Amino acid sequence: MNGADEVLLAIPSDAASKLWGNDKSPKNVIIQTQDGRKFNVSISEAKGKHFFFHGWSNVVEHLQLKKGCFVLFNPFDKSIFKVTHFINGVFQNSFWTSQLSTTSLFVVSLFFQSY
């Protein structure tokens, strides 16, 4: 992908503050997929928000992620993340789903993983 095709992903502010506190975020992180591939991804900051930037497109392409996919990040430390992804709610023998209440005022998210 060229720069014009670059994809970014916002990192939730509360997650960023738990990971890095008041420290400056690292400039680069390693994203490790379930199949063992590792990707170097840069972190961009804008207006107090953090984003996975350069290199994230390679992860998206490798995992064939599309809008609506669920991606779970498990940090090993401040700069290494293991990623599990769910396409159409399924990854291998694991799945995720959500349950709507009868009033539809809130959603309870459920995650099941078989061992």
TORLOVO-358516 format. One line per 2 residues: number of its first residue (from 1); their letters; for each residue x, y, z of N, C-alpha, C. Coordinates in pm, 1 decimal. Last residue first. Example, Ala and Ser with C-alpha at 12.3 -4.5 7.8 and 13.67 -1.06 7.14 Angstrom:
BEGIN
2> SA> 1285.0:-225.0:708.0:1367.0:-106.0:714.0:1290.0:3.0:787.0; 1319.0:-569.0:780.0:1230.0:-450.0:780.0:1320.0:-330.0:780.0
***
This chain:
BEGIN
115> YS> -1145.7:-2388.5:2482.3:-1009.1:-2428.0:2516.0:-983.0:-2569.2:2474.5; -1326.1:-2119.1:2334.5:-1315.1:-2260.2:2369.4:-1168.7:-2294.8:2394.8
113> QF> -1461.6:-1825.0:2447.4:-1344.0:-1884.5:2386.6:-1337.2:-2029.0:2431.2; -1689.7:-1562.7:2408.2:-1667.8:-1701.0:2444.5:-1543.0:-1752.4:2376.2
111> FL> -1826.3:-1270.0:2518.3:-1711.6:-1325.5:2447.0:-1691.0:-1466.5:2498.4; -2083.4:-1025.9:2488.8:-2038.4:-1154.9:2539.1:-1921.4:-1202.9:2454.7
109> SV> -2222.7:-719.7:2584.3:-2133.0:-792.6:2495.7:-2085.9:-918.6:2563.5; -2534.4:-586.6:2596.8:-2440.1:-662.6:2678.7:-2354.1:-742.5:2582.8
107> VF> -2663.6:-270.6:2533.8:-2615.0:-395.7:2475.1:-2518.7:-458.9:2572.9; -2970.2:-91.7:2605.3:-2827.5:-116.0:2619.3:-2793.6:-250.8:2558.3
105> LS> -3229.2:-68.9:2528.8:-3163.4:51.8:2578.2:-3014.1:32.2:2597.5; -3399.0:-273.9:2450.5:-3304.0:-221.7:2352.6:-3237.6:-92.4:2397.3
103> TT> -3561.0:-414.3:2612.8:-3593.8:-272.7:2598.1:-3505.3:-205.4:2494.1; -3446.1:-662.4:2609.2:-3580.5:-651.2:2553.6:-3622.2:-505.6:2535.2
101> SL> -3105.7:-623.5:2501.2:-3207.9:-636.5:2604.5:-3344.9:-621.5:2539.8; -2908.9:-814.9:2282.2:-2988.4:-694.2:2303.7:-3088.6:-719.9:2414.1
99> QS> -2590.0:-941.7:2298.1:-2730.1:-969.1:2327.9:-2802.2:-837.8:2352.9; -2333.0:-1042.0:2075.0:-2390.0:-946.1:2169.4:-2537.9:-976.6:2184.4
97> TW> -2038.6:-1246.8:2040.7:-2173.0:-1206.2:2003.0:-2219.6:-1099.6:2100.1; -1764.1:-1436.4:1921.8:-1820.5:-1331.8:2006.4:-1958.1:-1297.2:1952.4
95> FS> -1579.6:-1745.3:1935.5:-1671.0:-1651.7:1873.1:-1710.4:-1544.4:1972.7; -1341.0:-2000.6:1845.7:-1391.3:-1896.9:1934.8:-1489.7:-1808.2:1860.1
93> NQ> -1213.3:-2171.5:1676.8:-1321.8:-2227.2:1757.3:-1381.7:-2126.3:1854.3; -1139.0:-1926.9:1446.2:-1116.8:-2068.1:1474.6:-1234.8:-2123.8:1554.3
91> FV> -1348.2:-1674.5:1513.4:-1206.7:-1698.9:1489.5:-1178.3:-1841.4:1537.1; -1639.2:-1480.6:1433.8:-1575.6:-1611.0:1453.5:-1425.0:-1603.2:1428.9
89> GN> -1777.1:-1247.6:1363.8:-1795.1:-1300.2:1498.0:-1720.7:-1428.1:1528.9; -1687.5:-1176.0:1111.9:-1826.1:-1222.9:1126.2:-1846.0:-1294.3:1259.6
87> IF> -1376.9:-1233.6:1238.6:-1447.7:-1191.4:1118.4:-1584.9:-1256.8:1123.2; -1167.9:-1133.7:1487.5:-1289.2:-1208.8:1461.7:-1356.5:-1151.0:1338.0
85> HT> -832.0:-1164.6:1605.4:-934.9:-1097.2:1525.5:-1051.2:-1192.2:1498.1; -590.4:-1084.2:1838.8:-684.0:-1187.0:1794.6:-794.8:-1113.5:1720.4
83> VK> -259.6:-985.8:1888.2:-389.5:-951.7:1833.4:-466.3:-1078.9:1796.8; -35.6:-865.2:2126.3:-81.3:-983.0:2054.7:-225.9:-956.3:2014.4
81> FI> 193.9:-600.2:2130.3:54.4:-640.6:2141.4:30.4:-769.1:2063.4; 439.5:-407.6:2280.9:412.9:-533.4:2209.3:269.7:-577.2:2237.7
79> SK> 490.7:-187.8:2440.8:513.0:-174.9:2297.1:492.7:-304.1:2218.0; 452.2:-227.5:2709.9:408.5:-98.9:2654.2:423.1:-89.4:2502.7
77> DF> 360.6:-574.6:2692.9:423.7:-463.4:2762.7:379.2:-336.1:2692.3; 159.7:-720.4:2586.5:261.2:-790.6:2664.8:336.9:-690.3:2750.1
75> PN> -186.7:-656.3:2541.9:-50.2:-601.9:2553.5:38.4:-692.9:2637.8; -406.2:-771.1:2321.6:-352.1:-812.7:2451.1:-209.3:-760.4:2461.2
73> FL> -689.4:-674.0:2147.0:-547.8:-645.5:2169.9:-510.1:-689.8:2311.2; -915.6:-791.0:1914.2:-881.8:-792.9:2055.6:-730.5:-774.7:2070.2
71> VF> -1148.5:-679.5:1686.7:-1006.1:-704.3:1707.1:-975.8:-688.7:1855.3; -1406.8:-753.8:1470.9:-1374.5:-733.0:1612.3:-1228.7:-770.9:1630.7
69> CG> -1525.5:-587.6:1178.1:-1448.7:-694.7:1242.2:-1419.5:-655.3:1387.0; -1639.2:-360.2:1070.8:-1723.9:-446.5:1152.0:-1651.7:-563.5:1215.5
67> KK> -1459.0:-353.1:772.1:-1542.0:-277.5:865.3:-1633.3:-375.0:939.7; -1210.1:-614.9:773.0:-1306.1:-527.9:706.0:-1384.8:-452.8:813.0
65> LQ> -899.3:-779.6:739.4:-998.0:-711.5:821.8:-1085.4:-620.9:736.1; -703.5:-964.8:661.3:-822.1:-943.0:577.8:-935.5:-880.1:658.6
63> LH> -464.6:-981.7:782.2:-576.2:-1046.6:851.0:-707.1:-1037.5:772.2; -308.7:-835.6:594.8:-272.6:-973.2:630.9:-390.9:-1048.0:693.1
61> EV> -439.7:-581.8:595.4:-432.3:-661.9:473.2:-404.3:-808.8:505.7; -398.7:-502.2:861.1:-534.6:-509.3:805.3:-536.3:-600.0:682.7
59> VN> -118.2:-499.2:866.9:-192.3:-588.4:955.9:-332.4:-610.7:900.4; -68.9:-295.8:681.7:-16.5:-430.2:656.0:-87.3:-534.5:742.2
57> SW> -183.0:-78.0:808.8:-241.4:-125.2:682.8:-194.8:-266.4:649.2; -3.0:-29.8:1013.0:-131.7:-89.9:1048.4:-200.5:-144.2:923.0
55> GH> 208.3:104.3:894.0:224.5:-37.2:924.0:94.3:-105.4:961.9; 131.9:410.5:1036.0:214.9:341.1:937.1:239.5:197.2:981.3
53> FF> -73.5:375.8:1304.1:-66.1:443.0:1174.7:17.4:360.3:1078.3; -286.1:383.0:1572.9:-194.7:296.3:1500.3:-194.2:351.3:1358.9
51> FH> -311.6:685.9:1762.8:-358.0:604.3:1651.2:-247.7:507.6:1609.6; -434.3:890.2:2030.1:-331.2:803.1:1973.2:-392.7:715.2:1865.0
49> KG> -500.2:1234.8:2109.1:-545.2:1099.0:2077.8:-431.2:1022.4:2011.9; -421.0:1498.0:2135.4:-432.4:1417.3:2256.0:-481.1:1275.1:2233.2
47> KA> -402.7:1584.9:1867.5:-503.4:1642.2:1958.2:-529.1:1553.3:2079.8; -241.6:1295.0:1775.7:-302.3:1417.6:1725.2:-411.9:1460.7:1821.9
45> ES> 19.0:1067.4:1718.8:-60.2:1141.2:1817.0:-114.0:1267.6:1751.0; 80.6:740.9:1600.1:70.2:883.3:1571.7:-15.5:946.6:1680.7
43> IS> 296.3:472.7:1596.0:186.7:537.6:1667.3:194.6:686.8:1638.1; 369.5:215.6:1355.1:398.7:341.8:1422.9:273.4:394.3:1491.8
41> VN> 446.6:-124.0:1371.7:342.2:-24.6:1347.2:378.2:102.8:1423.5; 569.9:-415.3:1247.3:612.7:-291.3:1310.6:511.9:-183.3:1271.2
39> FK> 441.4:-736.0:1303.4:437.7:-615.6:1222.1:483.6:-497.4:1306.0; 478.3:-1086.0:1284.0:499.8:-962.4:1359.9:506.8:-845.5:1263.3
37> RG> 302.7:-1394.2:1290.5:362.2:-1283.8:1214.8:371.3:-1160.3:1302.3; 163.3:-1588.6:1436.1:303.5:-1562.0:1468.8:369.3:-1450.9:1390.5
35> DQ> -103.5:-1614.0:1400.7:-19.3:-1706.0:1324.2:129.7:-1679.0:1343.2; -209.2:-1405.4:1550.4:-224.6:-1541.4:1601.2:-136.4:-1641.6:1527.2
33> TQ> 32.9:-1132.4:1531.6:-93.2:-1197.8:1500.0:-92.7:-1341.6:1551.6; 165.3:-862.8:1699.6:186.3:-1003.8:1668.5:50.6:-1069.6:1647.0
31> II> 299.4:-554.1:1655.6:170.7:-623.2:1656.4:199.6:-766.4:1613.3; 506.2:-335.6:1824.2:501.7:-460.7:1749.9:362.5:-519.8:1767.2
29> VN> 534.8:20.8:1777.5:497.8:-97.3:1854.9:504.7:-218.8:1762.7; 689.1:342.6:1800.3:658.6:220.4:1726.8:622.6:110.0:1823.1
27> KP> 703.3:540.8:1986.1:684.0:580.5:1846.3:643.8:461.5:1760.9; 517.9:510.8:2293.6:630.4:475.5:2206.5:600.0:519.8:2063.5
25> SK> 387.7:802.5:2464.5:368.6:673.2:2400.1:490.9:639.7:2315.3; 522.1:940.9:2757.6:497.0:956.3:2615.1:481.6:817.5:2554.6
23> DN> 349.2:896.7:3068.3:465.8:881.3:2980.8:424.4:906.3:2836.3; 129.8:889.1:3215.8:170.6:1023.0:3173.2:293.2:1018.4:3084.0
21> GW> 31.8:579.9:3084.8:20.4:679.0:3191.2:50.2:817.3:3139.3; 35.1:375.0:2900.2:148.8:464.9:2902.4:142.5:569.4:3011.8
19> LK> -193.9:213.3:2953.4:-69.0:157.0:2900.5:51.0:246.6:2927.0; -387.5:389.1:3048.4:-348.9:273.5:3130.7:-215.8:215.1:3085.3
17> SA> -401.2:567.6:2831.9:-355.5:618.2:2961.5:-317.5:504.0:3055.5; -493.9:396.0:2630.2:-364.2:462.2:2615.3:-313.1:510.4:2750.2
15> AD> -746.9:332.7:2734.8:-647.2:226.8:2715.6:-507.5:286.5:2704.9; -870.6:582.4:2727.0:-851.1:517.3:2856.3:-750.5:403.3:2847.3
13> SP> -870.2:634.2:2446.2:-792.9:718.8:2538.4:-769.0:651.6:2673.0; -830.4:370.1:2210.3:-914.8:438.6:2309.5:-829.6:512.8:2412.6
11> IA> -674.5:439.6:1913.5:-653.4:367.6:2038.5:-738.0:439.6:2143.1; -786.8:416.2:1578.8:-779.2:493.0:1703.0:-759.3:398.9:1821.4
9> LL> -605.4:332.7:1299.9:-698.9:281.3:1398.1:-678.8:358.6:1526.7; -568.8:393.1:946.3:-534.1:412.5:1087.0:-643.4:361.9:1176.8
7> VE> -417.2:311.1:639.7:-532.4:294.4:727.0:-487.2:323.0:868.8; -302.7:446.7:333.0:-275.9:414.2:473.2:-404.8:412.3:555.0
5> DA> -304.7:514.7:72.0:-392.2:404.7:110.8:-380.7:370.6:258.4; -113.5:703.8:44.6:-250.7:748.5:26.3:-350.4:641.3:69.3
3> GN> 122.3:552.4:71.0:80.9:642.7:178.2:-63.2:687.7:166.7; 42.1:226.6:-68.5:116.6:351.3:-62.8:58.8:440.7:45.9
1> M> 84.3:-118.5:0.0:0.0:0.0:0.0:88.3:124.2:0.0
***
